[in-house]
Each structure stands twice: as C-alpha cells, then as structure tokens.
Amino acid sequence: MRIVLATRNKKKVPEMRTILADAGIEAEVLSLDAFPDAPEVPETEPTFLGNALLKARAVAEHTGLPAVADDSGLKVDELRGMPGVLSARWAGRFGARDQDRANLELVLDQLADTPSERRGAHFVCAAALVMPDGTEAVVEGVLRGRLIREPRGSNGFGYDPVFVPEGESRTTAELSPEEKNAISHRGVAFRKLAQELVEIL
C-alpha cells in the first residue's frame, strides 16, 4: 500500500511510517517530493480541519493514492484562541529563518502583562485522510499547557520553547523527540488517523 503525506517535510515521513506500523499497517509512505508537479495548496480555510481536508483532497485527486494532510497551531486562551490557523504567520511573513522567532516574540509581547494563572494555551492538530474513492476521515489531537515568559530548550520549533505541557515543568523544546512525539498534538492526531485507516481497510 502507498500513502502520500501532503507535505514536503521529510521528518514527518518516518513518523507516519512508524505510527502505521504500530497500527499493523504495512505501507510505503511518500512525501510530495515524490510528485514534483503536485499542486501547492494554499491554506485558505478558517479552521485547521478545513485546511487539512483541502490539502488531502487535492493530493488524493492529483496522485490517485490515499492522501494524509494535517494543519496545526497554537491557541492562546488570553488571545481568544489566536493565533490559531495564523500560527505560522502571526507576525507577518519574514522568511523561514526568522519566522518562528518573530511569531514567538509577538505572542510573548502580547502576553507581557498577563499573570501566570491566565497564560493557558493548547496546541491543536487536525489530520485528514482522503481515499481515491472519496472516502474521508478527519481527527483532532490536542496538547494542553501554559506559556512561560522566556524561551527554554533547543529541541523544538515554532512556539515549543515557551510552551509547557500539563504535568510537565519542561517546555516541549526541552523534551527529547521521543518524549514529545508520545504526547504531541500531531502524534495524537496521526495515531487516531491510523486507527481510522484500519477500519476503512
């Protein structure tokens, strides 16, 4: 069985392969790098779920193979759920090298006067599976926690250096990759999606 991940992020491929194997599914997992002419799908929907479905549908139609796509971001309680779907471009577009830092610093600035007890936040990942016959499955993974005032750790990316999961004293950027994958919103969503695929098959 061949499955296409609607991403050019090669790090997601072995993660998905492992999750499928744990669910008893033997599959060749491909990224969009295997399909150079695959369309770039803008994330124009107002929800994570909408964006994930948009990408999965486009890639399934283009490749004729089962397609998996995800969209994720940070929701901050004090900011009424923002940056949400705008998480990756919250500070505008600065280019890949500076974007994460700019986004993180803007959120910290916006929360500068917010007391610790009101710095709750959660990561959300919506994942979608679209089969060539049009069958669809959608799931969501959530990781709850709080935001600290200064970045700590170097293992993560995005908002990881200021996010402390519930029950932890370390940020997600201070966790090992294995520890983070075990609790991460994307890991949770992909494991749920693997179970959906088992039922479809």
C-alpha positions, 0 to 999 in steps of 0.5 A: 500500500502507498500513502502520500503525506501532503507535505514536503517535510521529510521528518514527518515521513518516518513518523507516519511510517512508524505510527502505521506500523504500530497500527499493523499497517504495512505501507510505503509512505511518500512525501510530495517530493515524490510528485514534483508537479503536485499542486501547492495548496494554499491554506485558505480555510478558517479552521485547521480541519478545513485546511487539512481536508483541502490539502488531502483532497487535492493530493488524493485527486492529483496522485490517485493514492490515499492522501494524509494532510494535517494543519496545526497551531497554537491557541492562546486562551488570553488571545481568544484562541489566536493565533490559531490557523495564523500560527505560522504567520502571526507576525507577518511573513519574514522568511523561514529563518526568522519566522518562528522567532518573530511569531514567538516574540509577538505572542510573548509581547502580547502576553507581557502583562498577563499573570501566570494563572491566565497564560493557558494555551493548547496546541491543536492538530487536525489530520485528514485522510482522503481515499481515491474513492472519496472516502474521508476521515478527519481527527483532532489531537490536542496538547494542553499547557501554559506559556512561560515568559522566556524561551527554554530548550533547543529541541523544538520549533515554532512556539515549543520553547515557551510552551509547557505541557500539563504535568510537565515543568519542561517546555516541549523544546526541552523534551527529547523527540521521543518524549514529545512525539508520545504526547504531541498534538500531531502524534495524537492526531496521526495515531487516531488517523491510523486507527481510522485507516484500519477500519476503512481497510 
